[in-house]
């Protein structure tokens, strides 16, 4: 039992740093996502726009999945930072391309179209799964 407690005491601070760094990167990714999208999901969500909530939830989860894999496969905090940055860049570029291809998507989300929001959330999650798998190797 002593070995378990010793392991916990030495590993817990590392765990907390890894979680804090990953959450900070997620928050930064969400902020950048808000900058690259033509509509402002938080404002729309405050106005009870369900489509915006679905779209943003897909984006947040889409950013979190590759970050989680980056954290799970890392050997240290710098590994999380480097691969996490790569993961965020890929996800944000993917979101941007999807927004370009589906030109009227922003307008449709602003108008509360649930179908468009579900589709874009699905695309973001699919991209996240592929991105995470690529990071995991």
Buried (B, 14 or more C-beta within 10 A) or exposed (E): EEEEEEEEEEEEEEEEEBEEBBEEBBEBBBEBBBEEBEBBBEEBBEEEBBBBBBBBBBBBBBBBBBBBBBBEBBEEBEBBBEBBBBBBEBBBEBBEEBBEEBEEBBEBBBEBBBEBBBBBBEBBBEBBBBBBEEBEE
